[in-house]
Structures are given as C-alpha cells and as structure tokens.
C-alpha cells in the first residue's frame, strides 16, 4: 500500500507539473489530486523538493538500468530526449525553478554513466591508462551535458534528435582516435 501511495503522489505531482509551474504547486494540490491526506504525503516525502529529487533520481536510475551496455551514445540520448519531450512542460518547469540544481546534478550523473558505459562497452579491448580514461570520459560527459542543457534552455526543440544524430555522425571515430593517440603516447 505504501508504494502505491508513493507512486500516486509522484504521478499526481507530474500531472500537475505538466499543467503549471512548480512555484504554483502546493502539497495541498498534490494530495487533493491523488485523494490522500497531507500526513500521507509527509510520510513519504519531506517536502516538494524531496519529491522532485526522488522522481529525478528514480528516472535516472531507471535509464541506467535499461541501458546496462551502450554501444552508441545516440541510443541512450535518444531515449532520454524522447522521455523529456513527452514531459516537456514538467522538465521546463523544473529547469526554470529553484530546484534546477537537482535536475542538473542528475543530468550530469546520467551523462557520466552513459559515457563511461559507452567507453567500456565500445572499446573493451583497448586498455587506456586510467588518467587518459578519466580525461576522455570527462571531456565527452561535459560535451553531452552541455548539449542537454543547451537543448533544454533553448526550449527543447524537436529537431534536437536529428541534430544529435548529425553531431554523432560528424564525431564518428573521435573516441577511436583519442584511444589511438593515448596508446601512442604510452
């Protein structure tokens, strides 16, 4: 029953967040939407920011679980972009709220996971020195994070997926080149 109530709270909150800005949503709105009392809300969540953190963390963990291996960054990014597009209003409301840091932290964590998994999956036979591996992961992670944030701050335009595919095509072979240069230097 507790998990059902917690899920109902999260669902009601996301529905409200797709309808109106975060600063216009109260605990009262959430509990009325899912037909529970305030104590039930506070049993599961300390406040609305903790609810947001839980939802973002849960979504990030779900994406990570769904992609235990990543042979291309496109596949992970496309899935994340599609989910964000389905919840465009909610994403924009969180992004433009005081809770933006929670969103950015989770986005960075997801980008780091995607890049690390991609490097480990796509290039298992290449043993990079740890310092080079960390540098490559950090570089690509920051590029991916920057693209995500730029896309969101630009209003989450639909053509971003096509642009992502094009950038991926333009950068095809770059990780291999970096790995080869690392091997030459060591």
ZADO-1210 file (C-alpha; in nm, 4 decimals, padded with zeros to 6 digits):
<atoms>
<atom x="00.0000" y="00.0000" z="00.0000" code="UNK" pos="1"/>
<atom x="00.2833" y="00.2397" z="00.0858" code="UNK" pos="2"/>
<atom x="00.4443" y="00.2001" z="-00.2575" code="UNK" pos="3"/>
<atom x="00.1069" y="00.2526" z="-00.4240" code="UNK" pos="4"/>
<atom x="00.0569" y="00.5769" z="-00.2303" code="UNK" pos="5"/>
<atom x="00.4094" y="00.6951" z="-00.3065" code="UNK" pos="6"/>
<atom x="00.3577" y="00.6223" z="-00.6774" code="UNK" pos="7"/>
<atom x="00.0210" y="00.8027" z="-00.6698" code="UNK" pos="8"/>
<atom x="00.1892" y="01.1097" z="-00.5190" code="UNK" pos="9"/>
<atom x="00.4614" y="01.1077" z="-00.7851" code="UNK" pos="10"/>
<atom x="00.2082" y="01.0613" z="-01.0654" code="UNK" pos="11"/>
<atom x="-00.0174" y="01.3390" z="-00.9342" code="UNK" pos="12"/>
<atom x="00.2798" y="01.5720" z="-00.8995" code="UNK" pos="13"/>
<atom x="00.3985" y="01.5041" z="-01.2553" code="UNK" pos="14"/>
<atom x="00.0474" y="01.5636" z="-01.3877" code="UNK" pos="15"/>
<atom x="00.0323" y="01.8954" z="-01.2039" code="UNK" pos="16"/>
<atom x="00.3827" y="01.9846" z="-01.3187" code="UNK" pos="17"/>
<atom x="00.2787" y="01.9295" z="-01.6790" code="UNK" pos="18"/>
<atom x="-00.0112" y="02.1701" z="-01.6198" code="UNK" pos="19"/>
<atom x="00.1505" y="02.4558" z="-01.4267" code="UNK" pos="20"/>
<atom x="00.4820" y="02.5954" z="-01.2987" code="UNK" pos="21"/>
<atom x="00.6435" y="02.4406" z="-00.9950" code="UNK" pos="22"/>
<atom x="00.6004" y="02.7518" z="-00.7800" code="UNK" pos="23"/>
<atom x="00.2226" y="02.7235" z="-00.8305" code="UNK" pos="24"/>
<atom x="00.2036" y="02.3658" z="-00.6963" code="UNK" pos="25"/>
<atom x="00.1421" y="02.3067" z="-00.3280" code="UNK" pos="26"/>
<atom x="00.1315" y="01.9926" z="-00.1169" code="UNK" pos="27"/>
<atom x="-00.2410" y="02.0567" z="-00.0902" code="UNK" pos="28"/>
<atom x="-00.2756" y="02.0431" z="-00.4711" code="UNK" pos="29"/>
<atom x="-00.0895" y="01.7126" z="-00.4817" code="UNK" pos="30"/>
<atom x="-00.2873" y="01.5428" z="-00.2042" code="UNK" pos="31"/>
<atom x="-00.6182" y="01.6622" z="-00.3465" code="UNK" pos="32"/>
<atom x="-00.5235" y="01.5309" z="-00.6902" code="UNK" pos="33"/>
<atom x="-00.4471" y="01.1823" z="-00.5595" code="UNK" pos="34"/>
<atom x="-00.7121" y="01.1742" z="-00.2860" code="UNK" pos="35"/>
<atom x="-00.4931" y="01.1311" z="00.0205" code="UNK" pos="36"/>
<atom x="-00.4278" y="01.3410" z="00.3297" code="UNK" pos="37"/>
<atom x="-00.1266" y="01.5615" z="00.3985" code="UNK" pos="38"/>
<atom x="00.0150" y="01.3177" z="00.6537" code="UNK" pos="39"/>
<atom x="00.0369" y="01.0526" z="00.3831" code="UNK" pos="40"/>
<atom x="00.2387" y="01.2918" z="00.1694" code="UNK" pos="41"/>
<atom x="00.4740" y="01.3744" z="00.4567" code="UNK" pos="42"/>
<atom x="00.5114" y="01.0065" z="00.5427" code="UNK" pos="43"/>
<atom x="00.6785" y="00.9569" z="00.2041" code="UNK" pos="44"/>
<atom x="00.8373" y="01.2954" z="00.1338" code="UNK" pos="45"/>
<atom x="00.9790" y="01.5725" z="00.3492" code="UNK" pos="46"/>
<atom x="00.8649" y="01.8425" z="00.1068" code="UNK" pos="47"/>
<atom x="00.8179" y="01.9114" z="-00.2636" code="UNK" pos="48"/>
<atom x="01.1939" y="01.9437" z="-00.3334" code="UNK" pos="49"/>
<atom x="01.2487" y="01.5965" z="-00.1842" code="UNK" pos="50"/>
<atom x="00.9681" y="01.4670" z="-00.4079" code="UNK" pos="51"/>
<atom x="01.1401" y="01.6230" z="-00.7100" code="UNK" pos="52"/>
<atom x="01.4736" y="01.4716" z="-00.6076" code="UNK" pos="53"/>
<atom x="01.3119" y="01.1291" z="-00.5709" code="UNK" pos="54"/>
<atom x="01.1458" y="01.1473" z="-00.9132" code="UNK" pos="55"/>
<atom x="01.4607" y="01.2672" z="-01.0890" code="UNK" pos="56"/>
<atom x="01.6805" y="01.0090" z="-00.9152" code="UNK" pos="57"/>
<atom x="01.4303" y="00.7337" z="-00.9879" code="UNK" pos="58"/>
<atom x="01.4128" y="00.8281" z="-01.3551" code="UNK" pos="59"/>
<atom x="01.7917" y="00.8466" z="-01.3820" code="UNK" pos="60"/>
<atom x="01.8277" y="00.5064" z="-01.2135" code="UNK" pos="61"/>
<atom x="01.5638" y="00.3635" z="-01.4478" code="UNK" pos="62"/>
<atom x="01.7540" y="00.4863" z="-01.7544" code="UNK" pos="63"/>
<atom x="02.0774" y="00.3424" z="-01.6186" code="UNK" pos="64"/>
<atom x="01.9092" y="00.0076" z="-01.5540" code="UNK" pos="65"/>
<atom x="01.7557" y="-00.0007" z="-01.9028" code="UNK" pos="66"/>
<atom x="02.0939" y="00.0561" z="-02.0654" code="UNK" pos="67"/>
<atom x="02.3472" y="-00.1756" z="-01.8970" code="UNK" pos="68"/>
<atom x="02.5582" y="-00.1538" z="-02.2124" code="UNK" pos="69"/>
<atom x="02.5740" y="00.1304" z="-02.4603" code="UNK" pos="70"/>
<atom x="02.7315" y="00.0728" z="-02.7993" code="UNK" pos="71"/>
<atom x="02.6487" y="00.4244" z="-02.9187" code="UNK" pos="72"/>
<atom x="02.5766" y="00.7390" z="-02.7239" code="UNK" pos="73"/>
<atom x="02.2891" y="00.8037" z="-02.9644" code="UNK" pos="74"/>
<atom x="02.0760" y="00.5226" z="-02.8246" code="UNK" pos="75"/>
<atom x="02.0925" y="00.6478" z="-02.4673" code="UNK" pos="76"/>
<atom x="02.0495" y="01.0126" z="-02.5633" code="UNK" pos="77"/>
<atom x="01.7561" y="00.9445" z="-02.7923" code="UNK" pos="78"/>
<atom x="01.5678" y="00.7605" z="-02.5212" code="UNK" pos="79"/>
<atom x="01.6349" y="01.0362" z="-02.2680" code="UNK" pos="80"/>
<atom x="01.5389" y="01.3080" z="-02.5175" code="UNK" pos="81"/>
<atom x="01.2161" y="01.1270" z="-02.6097" code="UNK" pos="82"/>
<atom x="01.1163" y="01.0915" z="-02.2434" code="UNK" pos="83"/>
<atom x="01.1935" y="01.4579" z="-02.1836" code="UNK" pos="84"/>
<atom x="00.9890" y="01.5572" z="-02.4891" code="UNK" pos="85"/>
<atom x="00.6918" y="01.3551" z="-02.3602" code="UNK" pos="86"/>
<atom x="00.7186" y="01.5511" z="-02.0350" code="UNK" pos="87"/>
<atom x="00.8310" y="01.8808" z="-02.1875" code="UNK" pos="88"/>
<atom x="00.6273" y="02.1046" z="-01.9575" code="UNK" pos="89"/>
<atom x="00.7395" y="01.9217" z="-01.6439" code="UNK" pos="90"/>
<atom x="01.1054" y="01.9341" z="-01.7483" code="UNK" pos="91"/>
<atom x="01.0838" y="02.3028" z="-01.8343" code="UNK" pos="92"/>
<atom x="00.9082" y="02.3842" z="-01.5063" code="UNK" pos="93"/>
<atom x="01.1764" y="02.2056" z="-01.3026" code="UNK" pos="94"/>
<atom x="01.4558" y="02.3557" z="-01.5122" code="UNK" pos="95"/>
<atom x="01.3235" y="02.7081" z="-01.4550" code="UNK" pos="96"/>
<atom x="01.2650" y="02.6557" z="-01.0821" code="UNK" pos="97"/>
<atom x="01.4792" y="02.6949" z="-00.7742" code="UNK" pos="98"/>
<atom x="01.5306" y="02.3162" z="-00.7926" code="UNK" pos="99"/>
<atom x="01.7303" y="02.3378" z="-01.1131" code="UNK" pos="100"/>
<atom x="02.0426" y="02.2129" z="-00.9339" code="UNK" pos="101"/>
<atom x="01.8756" y="01.8760" z="-00.8643" code="UNK" pos="102"/>
<atom x="01.7936" y="01.8433" z="-01.2312" code="UNK" pos="103"/>
<atom x="02.1446" y="01.9389" z="-01.3415" code="UNK" pos="104"/>
<atom x="02.3105" y="01.7008" z="-01.0925" code="UNK" pos="105"/>
<atom x="02.1022" y="01.4089" z="-01.2179" code="UNK" pos="106"/>
<atom x="02.1607" y="01.5045" z="-01.5803" code="UNK" pos="107"/>
<atom x="02.5359" y="01.5137" z="-01.5174" code="UNK" pos="108"/>
<atom x="02.5187" y="01.1751" z="-01.3403" code="UNK" pos="109"/>
<atom x="02.3278" y="01.0280" z="-01.6341" code="UNK" pos="110"/>
<atom x="02.5766" y="01.1745" z="-01.8833" code="UNK" pos="111"/>
<atom x="02.8697" y="01.0337" z="-01.6866" code="UNK" pos="112"/>
<atom x="02.7084" y="00.6910" z="-01.6690" code="UNK" pos="113"/>
<atom x="02.6289" y="00.6939" z="-02.0419" code="UNK" pos="114"/>
<atom x="02.9801" y="00.7955" z="-02.1436" code="UNK" pos="115"/>
<atom x="03.1559" y="00.5578" z="-01.9019" code="UNK" pos="116"/>
<atom x="02.9374" y="00.2671" z="-02.0119" code="UNK" pos="117"/>
<atom x="02.9861" y="00.3595" z="-02.3764" code="UNK" pos="118"/>
<atom x="03.3661" y="00.3728" z="-02.3437" code="UNK" pos="119"/>
<atom x="03.3733" y="00.0427" z="-02.1522" code="UNK" pos="120"/>
<atom x="03.1310" y="-00.1287" z="-02.3937" code="UNK" pos="121"/>
<atom x="03.2535" y="00.0078" z="-02.7255" code="UNK" pos="122"/>
<atom x="03.6246" y="-00.0225" z="-02.6522" code="UNK" pos="123"/>
<atom x="03.6742" y="-00.3114" z="-02.4089" code="UNK" pos="124"/>
<atom x="03.9857" y="-00.4340" z="-02.5871" code="UNK" pos="125"/>
<atom x="04.1656" y="-00.1004" z="-02.5518" code="UNK" pos="126"/>
<atom x="04.3243" y="-00.0540" z="-02.2155" code="UNK" pos="127"/>
<atom x="04.3679" y="00.3163" z="-02.1621" code="UNK" pos="128"/>
<atom x="04.5856" y="00.4476" z="-01.8845" code="UNK" pos="129"/>
<atom x="04.3462" y="00.5477" z="-01.6045" code="UNK" pos="130"/>
<atom x="04.4342" y="00.9182" z="-01.6285" code="UNK" pos="131"/>
<atom x="04.3557" y="00.9196" z="-02.0029" code="UNK" pos="132"/>
<atom x="04.0363" y="00.7193" z="-01.9491" code="UNK" pos="133"/>
<atom x="03.9160" y="00.9704" z="-01.6883" code="UNK" pos="134"/>
<atom x="04.0072" y="01.2632" z="-01.9157" code="UNK" pos="135"/>
<atom x="03.8206" y="01.1139" z="-02.2142" code="UNK" pos="136"/>
<atom x="03.5142" y="01.0377" z="-02.0026" code="UNK" pos="137"/>
<atom x="03.5149" y="01.3865" z="-01.8530" code="UNK" pos="138"/>
<atom x="03.5516" y="01.5522" z="-02.1943" code="UNK" pos="139"/>
<atom x="03.2698" y="01.3584" z="-02.3614" code="UNK" pos="140"/>
<atom x="03.0491" y="01.3798" z="-02.0493" code="UNK" pos="141"/>
<atom x="03.0795" y="01.7578" z="-02.0416" code="UNK" pos="142"/>
<atom x="03.0045" y="01.7805" z="-02.4137" code="UNK" pos="143"/>
<atom x="02.6941" y="01.5664" z="-02.3708" code="UNK" pos="144"/>
<atom x="02.5814" y="01.7581" z="-02.0612" code="UNK" pos="145"/>
<atom x="02.6298" y="02.0883" z="-02.2417" code="UNK" pos="146"/>
<atom x="02.4200" y="01.9670" z="-02.5339" code="UNK" pos="147"/>
<atom x="02.1416" y="01.8563" z="-02.2974" code="UNK" pos="148"/>
<atom x="02.1328" y="02.1836" z="-02.1058" code="UNK" pos="149"/>
<atom x="02.1584" y="02.3896" z="-02.4248" code="UNK" pos="150"/>
<atom x="01.8682" y="02.1916" z="-02.5713" code="UNK" pos="151"/>
<atom x="01.6535" y="02.2468" z="-02.2615" code="UNK" pos="152"/>
<atom x="01.7413" y="02.6157" z="-02.2255" code="UNK" pos="153"/>
<atom x="01.6540" y="02.6568" z="-02.5938" code="UNK" pos="154"/>
<atom x="01.3008" y="02.5280" z="-02.5336" code="UNK" pos="155"/>
<atom x="01.3536" y="02.1593" z="-02.6172" code="UNK" pos="156"/>
<atom x="01.3008" y="02.1907" z="-02.9898" code="UNK" pos="157"/>
<atom x="01.2012" y="01.8693" z="-03.1672" code="UNK" pos="158"/>
<atom x="01.4834" y="01.8880" z="-03.4197" code="UNK" pos="159"/>
<atom x="01.7379" y="01.8213" z="-03.1438" code="UNK" pos="160"/>
<atom x="01.7275" y="01.4462" z="-03.2101" code="UNK" pos="161"/>
<atom x="01.8217" y="01.4981" z="-03.5725" code="UNK" pos="162"/>
<atom x="02.0965" y="01.7396" z="-03.4700" code="UNK" pos="163"/>
<atom x="02.2223" y="01.4849" z="-03.2162" code="UNK" pos="164"/>
<atom x="02.2400" y="01.2217" z="-03.4902" code="UNK" pos="165"/>
<atom x="02.4276" y="01.4651" z="-03.7142" code="UNK" pos="166"/>
<atom x="02.6785" y="01.5559" z="-03.4427" code="UNK" pos="167"/>
<atom x="02.7287" y="01.1867" z="-03.3733" code="UNK" pos="168"/>
<atom x="02.7962" y="01.1294" z="-03.7424" code="UNK" pos="169"/>
<atom x="03.0412" y="01.4202" z="-03.7581" code="UNK" pos="170"/>
<atom x="03.2248" y="01.2958" z="-03.4491" code="UNK" pos="171"/>
<atom x="03.2252" y="00.9311" z="-03.5589" code="UNK" pos="172"/>
<atom x="03.5696" y="00.7865" z="-03.4972" code="UNK" pos="173"/>
<atom x="03.6760" y="01.0536" z="-03.2489" code="UNK" pos="174"/>
<atom x="03.6873" y="00.8161" z="-02.9481" code="UNK" pos="175"/>
<atom x="03.8952" y="00.5686" z="-03.1517" code="UNK" pos="176"/>
<atom x="04.1330" y="00.8481" z="-03.2486" code="UNK" pos="177"/>
<atom x="04.1694" y="00.9572" z="-02.8859" code="UNK" pos="178"/>
<atom x="04.2362" y="00.5994" z="-02.7766" code="UNK" pos="179"/>
<atom x="04.4921" y="00.5501" z="-03.0532" code="UNK" pos="180"/>
<atom x="04.6743" y="00.8704" z="-02.9563" code="UNK" pos="181"/>
<atom x="04.6741" y="00.7626" z="-02.5928" code="UNK" pos="182"/>
<atom x="04.8259" y="00.4273" z="-02.6868" code="UNK" pos="183"/>
<atom x="05.0930" y="00.6004" z="-02.8976" code="UNK" pos="184"/>
<atom x="05.1871" y="00.8258" z="-02.6057" code="UNK" pos="185"/>
<atom x="05.2203" y="00.5386" z="-02.3601" code="UNK" pos="186"/>
</atoms>
